[in-house]
Amino acid sequence: QPLDGLGRSLLLGMDISDLNWQSDNQQHQLQSLSLGKLILSRLRHVSHGHLAEAVQEILESLSGAFQMQAIALLLGDGKGFCTVFASHVRPGSDSLLRPTLQLADDDLREGAGARLLRRGEGASTLLRQIGEDALYLVPAAMRGGRLGALLVRPMSLEQLAQGPAPQDWQYLAELLANQVADRCELHEQHDSSRKLGLLQEMIGGGWWRYWAEQELFELAPALHDSLGLTGEYRRVPLEHLQGLLQPADADELGLRLRASLRSGQALAQDLCLRQPDSRGERRWLRIEGRPLGRGSALGLSGVLLDISEGRRQEERAQAAHARLRSLIDSAPVVIYVQRVEQGHLVPEFYSESASNLLGLDLQGQSWQALAERVHPDDLEAFFARGRELLREGRVKTRYRLADGQGNWHWLYDEAKLLRDAQGLPSEAVGLWLDVTEQHLAAQRIAESEERYRVLVEDSPALICRYTADLVLTYVNRTFADSLATSPERLVGRRLDEWLAAEDASALRARLLGSPREGARGVPELRFHLPGHRV
């Protein structure tokens, strides 16, 4: 506007760059707040299965608002690595920032705030791994000391400079990373709770906590229902819980609780419920816990497990073991087990029948003590038994063993070697059978046969045995001497060589005829012997 009649004007110039900068900053702050509101609203109710998809949409909004080529959310695993949870890459751009990509977290640990990573300006692990020349890293301070960050690839460095301030980037990165981490942690908690509930339901037990001052138990929902308790609250007085147990177990539980609280030692006890299960069988529980807290908060915490099936199997096994032990102890044989240790057979078990047989308690006796009871003439057979058993895997032998009164027993020993899963000898299982009576009977028979043989050999009569066709199978010495030869040469020859024809025919008729005819017999036989006639 002219100031005078001469047409002169006054111009006033002002620097408003600060105002423009402040206006841009305010615009970016408003934009960041709007994006933060988007983050909160988008992630508030999203399910875990769609969480990555929702984060990818948020990153797409950030990329469009600030003109970025690629942007990714990184979450650390606490083991020196971070993973790309979600990312957005502008169409037509090429980037390795893809979900599930695992990267080193060295740059995130430096704690230098939002900064530009450029090749050649210090060693950047992220740039080397992704193969980029420049990336904008925005670390996010997360709850619990975890690591997280936004990793941005700008369209250009000028575009990055015109974008949000570092604190705005920091705000968005922390908000997004913490929201995602919280959602993941909430999902893990729900998943763990579901798995724990399923496990407790399957095993018929669960966790418990006991407050000593109030004498109250707090039970897991599955455990509360398993015990058949009613009521909305899962807190059960100690007296009420003891009422579910057998009286002896109830009293013992009260004593053990007080002792554990007083001494600080762990609690462990098997409990039997008064009420049987649906099958009418006893129900057993195993309670275990440890003290925790102090003063008015003093108590115990632990688990309560249903061990009914295990106890039933144990009782059946004990009954079967008792029946088997009774059968073994009453058997007429001695059953034993020997452990193999470095090539040595170490006695491990003898059935009760060993005491009945030998009048000795062999349990716990060494192999040397057993060897000292073996008859001196049978020691070689006893030693050879062990070597053959280890070499062949099976052995059968006989030897004499002295009983508690010094009497000798002939034992038939049969054993088999057992091997472990690697094929190495582990133990030998065998039996002793007392064959003393059979051995003595065989000895008496042998002695009787020897006396009979002496009588036959020394008899003055001609004694022989022959078959139906008159072939000699035995002749005594007198018979052989009469024929001037040895008994061995006569065996196999025909008897009719020395008989008259009519005597031979009569003898055959006697042997081949009917019993009625044979009864008449032939009273005399005439032998033609060398030098004389009998």
Summary of the structure (lengths in Angstrom):
residues: 534
radius of gyration: 51.7
end to end distance: 187.1
largest distance: 199.6
contacts: 1431
relative contact order: 0.04
helix: 44%
strand: 27%
